Amino acid sequence: MRQRGQRHWFSGVMVTGLFVAALMNTPAETFDTRQMTAEMQGTVSHREALRFPMKKSGFQFTEYLAAQVALLQSPDQTGNSQTNQTAGQAPSTAGQNSDAQSRSSTIVAGQGGGSGNGAGPTVHGNIVTEGEKEVQPQDAILGGASLSMFASRSDSQMLSAILQTSQGSLIVIDGGLGADGDYLRSQIQARGSHVAAWLITHPHGDHAGALYKILQDEAAGIQSGIQIDGIYYSFAEPEWYTINDPSEQTMAHAIIGSFSGLPETMRHTVTRGQTIQVDDVTIQVMNDRYDTASDKGNNASIVYKLWVNGKSILFLGDMAEEGGQRLLSEVGVQGLKSDIVQMAHHGQNGVDEAFYKAVAPQICLWPTPQWLWNSVGSRYRTSETKGWMTRLNVQKHYCTKDGDLVIR
């Protein structure tokens, strides 16, 4: 009892320190909060904790205090999230760690889940993901169709999803990194190998890398038996990426080059207002490619809205704040409103709260690994986005930190 009182007292002192530090805004040497947290837990040395500094905002000391407060307030005093999910489709290989095993599991909407011993509400935003709780049986959400979103094989942030229509046709959204290419190919093969439409939001490696790998393997004679009817995208000229998105120019140049060798009937440059029909699923292209003043590569994402048996799903790619504001002004609140939304830029540094308020989703899809989900007070701002969703009272959150996801 005395120890508990000391912890609460110490937590209060640190919260006060957090407030004072924010007021002072004193510059400090940059730190990686996750490294520092590990040091406090005794898992790395002080020297190791400082080995890989990460550029952050001017509130480094504030971030440090926030991380420690989170540790004090977490149920197990370690800051580690405990997840609970159903058995997965993809078996774990020998020698993989627990994180890899978690990535291989599958959360299925409409089926019973785990034992119900989820980690509970997070410190920033009262969110419990479906993988952290027992999923009760429910009516089908997508009326016979299914949406699968995959966790990265390399624990990276990335976006990879397959929508299978009620008639069995496949719509792929992005695909993830090159390292995710083999797994994505196996998932396409398991669903019949016929892709009716492959939607690309933008040519960053964590979105278009898997498709690039699959195309390169095919060109090298590695036959997968996959048939792709059409790839839908909007890319600038290669020089644009060299000037405006240099950190991602290599993948942009590579994917543009690989597309040039495909049949013209397979390549489709999309424009705002265009619709694509796949069985009873209607896909609407929400915007032309933006050329904004800030975060140019991410704000150039193409946003797709899918109507699936009476439900709407909004895929935002990596759309950032400026692009989101422009899209909201172009299509209005009614145009954005959707039942399900993919969280922009993996739930951090994406569109703003006003944008999500216009969407008013019932379900959020987080293409977010564990390390990014846990980023309390870091430059990634995931916790801020969680707070927005809490205020919007969104009740269902599917996050790839819990493994592969399936919504039926």
C-alpha positions in Angstrom: 0.0 0.0 0.0 2.8 2.3 0.9 4.6 1.5 -2.4 1.4 2.2 -4.4 1.1 5.6 -2.6 4.8 6.4 -3.4 4.2 5.5 -7.1 1.1 7.8 -7.3 3.1 10.6 -5.6 6.0 10.1 -7.9 3.7 10.1 -10.9 2.2 13.3 -9.8 5.6 14.9 -9.4 6.5 13.9 -12.9 3.3 15.2 -14.4 4.1 18.5 -12.7 7.6 18.3 -14.2 6.0 17.6 -17.6 4.0 20.8 -17.4 7.0 22.9 -16.3 9.2 21.5 -19.0 6.5 22.3 -21.6 6.5 25.9 -20.4 10.2 26.2 -20.4 10.6 24.6 -23.9 14.3 24.2 -23.2 16.3 22.7 -26.1 17.9 19.4 -25.3 20.0 16.8 -26.9 17.8 14.5 -29.0 16.8 11.1 -27.6 14.8 8.1 -28.8 12.1 7.7 -26.2 11.8 4.0 -26.8 15.5 3.6 -26.2 15.3 5.6 -23.0 12.3 3.6 -21.8 14.3 0.4 -22.4 17.2 1.8 -20.4 14.9 2.6 -17.5 13.7 -1.0 -17.6 17.3 -2.2 -17.5 17.3 -3.7 -21.0 19.9 -1.5 -22.5 22.8 0.5 -21.1 22.9 4.3 -21.0 25.5 4.4 -23.8 23.3 2.1 -26.0 20.3 4.3 -25.3 22.1 7.3 -26.7 23.6 5.5 -29.7 20.9 6.3 -32.2 19.6 9.8 -31.6 16.3 10.6 -33.3 15.3 14.1 -34.4 12.3 15.2 -32.4 10.5 18.4 -31.4 11.7 20.9 -28.9 10.1 19.0 -26.0 12.7 16.2 -25.6 12.6 16.4 -21.8 8.8 16.5 -21.9 8.8 13.3 -24.0 11.1 11.6 -21.5 8.8 12.4 -18.6 5.7 11.4 -20.5 7.3 8.0 -21.2 8.1 7.5 -17.5 4.6 8.5 -16.4 3.2 6.0 -18.9 5.4 3.3 -17.3 4.1 4.2 -13.8 0.5 4.2 -14.9 0.6 1.0 -17.0 -1.0 -2.1 -15.4 2.2 -4.2 -15.4 4.6 -1.3 -14.5 6.6 -2.1 -17.7 4.8 -0.1 -20.4 4.4 -3.2 -22.5 1.0 -3.8 -24.1 -0.5 -7.2 -23.6 -2.5 -8.4 -26.6 -5.1 -11.2 -26.9 -6.0 -12.6 -30.3 -7.3 -15.7 -32.1 -5.1 -18.3 -33.6 -3.6 -17.2 -36.9 -3.7 -18.5 -40.5 0.0 -18.1 -41.0 2.0 -20.4 -38.8 5.1 -19.1 -36.9 8.4 -20.5 -37.9 10.9 -21.9 -35.4 13.2 -19.4 -33.9 10.8 -16.4 -34.3 10.3 -14.1 -31.4 7.0 -13.3 -29.8 6.6 -10.1 -31.9 6.9 -12.2 -35.1 4.3 -14.7 -33.7 2.0 -11.8 -33.0 2.3 -10.6 -36.6 1.4 -14.1 -37.8 -2.0 -14.2 -36.0 -5.3 -13.2 -37.4 -8.1 -11.1 -35.9 -11.5 -12.0 -37.4 -14.5 -9.8 -37.0 -17.7 -11.8 -36.4 -15.9 -14.7 -34.5 -15.1 -15.3 -30.9 -11.8 -13.9 -29.8 -9.3 -14.6 -27.0 -9.7 -14.8 -23.3 -10.6 -11.2 -22.8 -7.4 -10.2 -20.9 -6.6 -7.2 -23.1 -4.3 -4.5 -22.0 -7.2 -2.1 -21.5 -7.3 1.7 -22.3 -4.2 3.3 -23.4 -2.7 6.3 -21.6 -3.5 8.7 -24.5 -6.9 7.9 -25.9 -9.3 5.4 -24.4 -8.7 2.8 -27.1 -8.8 -1.0 -26.8 -8.2 -2.7 -30.1 -10.2 -5.7 -31.2 -7.0 -7.8 -30.8 -6.8 -6.8 -27.1 -10.3 -8.0 -26.2 -12.6 -10.9 -26.8 -14.4 -10.3 -30.1 -18.1 -11.3 -29.6 -20.0 -12.9 -32.5 -21.8 -10.3 -34.6 -23.6 -9.8 -37.9 -21.5 -9.7 -41.0 -20.2 -6.2 -41.6 -19.5 -6.4 -45.3 -22.4 -8.5 -46.5 -20.5 -11.5 -47.9 -17.3 -9.6 -48.9 -14.1 -9.7 -46.7 -11.4 -7.2 -46.1 -7.9 -8.4 -45.0 -5.2 -6.1 -43.8 -1.8 -7.5 -43.2 0.9 -6.9 -40.7 4.5 -6.3 -42.0 6.8 -9.3 -42.1 9.6 -6.9 -41.0 7.7 -5.0 -38.2 7.7 -1.8 -40.3 4.8 0.6 -40.8 3.3 -0.2 -44.1 -0.1 -0.6 -45.8 -1.2 -3.9 -47.4 -4.9 -5.0 -47.8 -7.0 -7.2 -50.0 -10.8 -6.8 -50.4 -12.4 -9.9 -51.7 -15.9 -9.3 -53.2 -18.9 -11.5 -52.4 -18.4 -12.9 -56.0 -14.7 -13.7 -55.2 -12.8 -11.0 -57.2 -9.8 -9.4 -55.5 -9.0 -5.7 -55.0 -5.5 -5.1 -53.6 -4.7 -1.8 -51.9 -0.9 -0.9 -52.0 0.8 -4.1 -50.7 3.6 -3.0 -48.4 7.4 -3.3 -48.6 9.4 -5.5 -50.9 10.0 -7.7 -47.8 6.3 -8.2 -47.7 6.0 -9.3 -51.4 6.3 -13.0 -50.9 3.7 -13.1 -48.2 1.3 -10.9 -50.2 1.8 -13.1 -53.2 0.9 -16.2 -51.1 -2.3 -14.4 -49.8 -3.3 -13.6 -53.4 -2.7 -17.2 -54.5 -4.7 -18.5 -51.6 -7.7 -16.4 -52.8 -7.6 -17.6 -56.4 -4.6 -15.6 -57.9 -6.9 -13.2 -59.9 -6.6 -9.5 -59.0 -9.3 -7.5 -60.7 -7.9 -4.1 -59.5 -4.7 -3.1 -57.8 -5.0 0.3 -56.2 -1.8 2.3 -55.4 -2.0 5.4 -53.2 1.5 6.6 -53.8 5.0 5.2 -54.8 6.6 5.0 -51.3 8.5 1.8 -50.5 6.2 0.8 -47.7 3.2 1.0 -50.0 4.4 0.0 -53.5 7.5 -2.1 -52.7 5.6 -5.4 -52.6 4.1 -4.9 -56.0 7.4 -3.9 -57.4 9.0 -7.1 -56.1 6.2 -9.3 -57.6 6.6 -7.6 -61.0 10.4 -8.0 -60.9 10.1 -11.6 -60.0 7.7 -12.2 -62.9 10.2 -10.4 -65.2 13.0 -12.6 -63.9 10.9 -15.8 -64.8 9.5 -16.5 -61.3 6.0 -17.4 -62.3 3.4 -17.0 -59.6 0.3 -17.6 -61.7 -1.1 -14.3 -60.5 -3.2 -12.4 -63.0 -3.6 -8.7 -62.7 -6.3 -7.1 -64.8 -5.6 -3.5 -63.9 -3.3 -1.3 -61.8 -4.7 2.1 -60.8 -2.4 5.0 -59.8 -1.4 8.6 -60.4 2.3 9.3 -60.5 4.3 12.5 -61.3 7.2 12.4 -63.7 10.4 10.8 -62.2 12.1 14.2 -61.9 9.3 15.4 -59.5 10.3 12.8 -56.9 14.0 13.6 -57.3 13.3 17.3 -56.4 10.3 17.0 -54.0 10.6 13.6 -52.4 14.3 12.7 -52.5 14.2 10.2 -49.6 11.7 8.0 -51.6 12.8 8.8 -55.1 14.5 5.3 -55.6 11.3 3.4 -55.2 9.3 6.0 -57.2 11.7 5.7 -60.1 11.8 1.9 -59.9 8.0 1.4 -59.9 7.5 3.9 -62.7 10.1 2.1 -64.7 8.6 -1.3 -64.1 5.1 0.0 -65.1 6.4 1.2 -68.4 7.0 -2.4 -69.4 3.5 -3.5 -68.7 0.7 -3.8 -71.3 -1.2 -0.5 -71.7 -4.4 -2.3 -71.0 -3.1 -3.0 -67.4 -2.0 0.6 -66.6 -4.6 3.1 -65.6 -3.9 6.7 -64.5 -6.7 7.8 -62.3 -8.4 11.2 -61.9 -10.8 12.7 -59.4 -14.3 11.5 -59.7 -13.4 8.4 -61.7 -15.2 5.2 -60.7 -14.0 1.6 -61.0 -16.5 -1.3 -60.8 -15.5 -4.7 -59.6 -18.5 -7.0 -59.2 -20.8 -5.2 -56.8 -18.0 -3.1 -55.3 -17.8 0.5 -56.6 -14.4 2.4 -56.1 -14.4 6.2 -56.4 -11.2 8.2 -56.9 -11.5 11.1 -54.5 -8.8 13.4 -55.6 -6.2 14.3 -58.2 -2.6 14.0 -57.1 -1.8 17.1 -55.0 1.3 19.1 -55.2 1.3 20.8 -51.8 3.7 23.2 -50.1 4.6 20.7 -47.3 5.1 16.9 -47.0 4.8 16.6 -50.7 5.3 12.9 -51.1 2.7 11.9 -48.6 0.2 14.6 -49.6 0.4 13.2 -53.2 -1.5 10.1 -52.0 -4.6 9.2 -54.0 -7.6 8.6 -51.7 -10.0 5.8 -52.7 -13.5 5.3 -51.4 -15.0 1.8 -51.7 -18.7 1.0 -51.4 -19.2 -2.6 -50.4 -22.7 -4.0 -49.9 -24.0 -0.8 -48.3 -20.8 0.0 -46.3 -18.2 2.6 -47.3 -14.4 2.2 -46.7 -12.1 5.2 -47.1 -8.4 4.4 -47.9 -6.2 7.5 -47.2 -2.7 6.1 -47.9 -0.3 8.6 -46.3 -2.4 11.7 -46.8 -1.0 14.5 -44.5 -2.6 17.6 -43.0 -2.4 20.0 -45.9 -3.7 17.4 -48.4 -6.5 16.4 -46.0 -7.6 20.0 -45.7 -7.7 20.4 -49.4 -9.6 17.2 -49.9 -12.2 18.3 -47.3 -12.7 21.6 -49.0 -13.2 19.9 -52.4 -15.6 17.1 -51.5 -17.1 18.4 -48.3 -18.2 16.6 -45.1 -20.8 14.5 -47.0 -18.3 13.4 -49.5 -15.9 12.2 -46.8 -18.3 10.5 -44.5 -17.5 6.8 -44.3 -18.3 3.8 -42.2 -14.7 2.5 -42.1 -11.5 4.6 -42.4 -7.8 3.6 -42.9 -5.9 5.8 -40.5 -3.7 8.2 -42.6 0.0 7.7 -42.5 -0.3 4.7 -40.2 -2.1 6.8 -37.5 0.6 9.5 -37.1 1.3 12.8 -38.7 -1.5 12.3 -41.2 -4.8 14.3 -41.7 -6.1 16.4 -38.9 -8.9 16.0 -36.4 -11.3 18.1 -38.4 -10.9 15.6 -41.3 -11.7 12.6 -39.2 -14.6 14.4 -37.7 -16.0 14.8 -41.2 -15.4 11.1 -41.9 -17.3 10.2 -38.7 -16.2 6.5 -38.9 -17.6 3.6 -36.9 -14.5 1.5 -37.5 -10.8 2.5 -37.7 -8.2 0.5 -39.5 -4.7 1.1 -38.1 -1.8 -0.1 -40.3 0.4 0.4 -37.3 3.1 -1.8 -35.7 3.4 -2.2 -31.9 6.4 0.2 -31.6 4.5 3.0 -33.4 1.2 2.3 -31.5 3.1 2.7 -28.2 4.8 6.0 -29.1 3.8 8.1 -26.1 5.0 11.7 -26.5 7.3 11.0 -29.5 7.5 12.8 -32.8 5.1 10.3 -34.4 2.0 11.8 -32.6 0.1 8.5 -32.6 -1.2 9.2 -29.2 -2.7 12.5 -30.4 -4.6 10.6 -33.1 -5.8 8.1 -30.5 -7.2 11.0 -28.5 -9.1 12.3 -31.5 -10.7 8.9 -32.1 -11.7 8.7 -28.4 -13.4 12.0 -28.6 -15.3 10.8 -31.8 -16.3 7.8 -29.7 -15.2 5.2 -32.3 -15.8 1.8 -30.7 -14.0 -0.6 -33.1 -10.3 -0.4 -33.8 -8.4 -3.0 -35.9 -4.6 -2.6 -35.6 -1.9 -4.6 -37.4 0.1 -4.6 -34.2 -2.2 -7.5 -33.3 -1.4 -9.4 -36.5 -3.3 -9.8 -39.7 -6.9 -8.6 -39.7 -10.0 -9.8 -41.4 -13.4 -8.0 -41.5 -16.3 -9.9 -43.0 
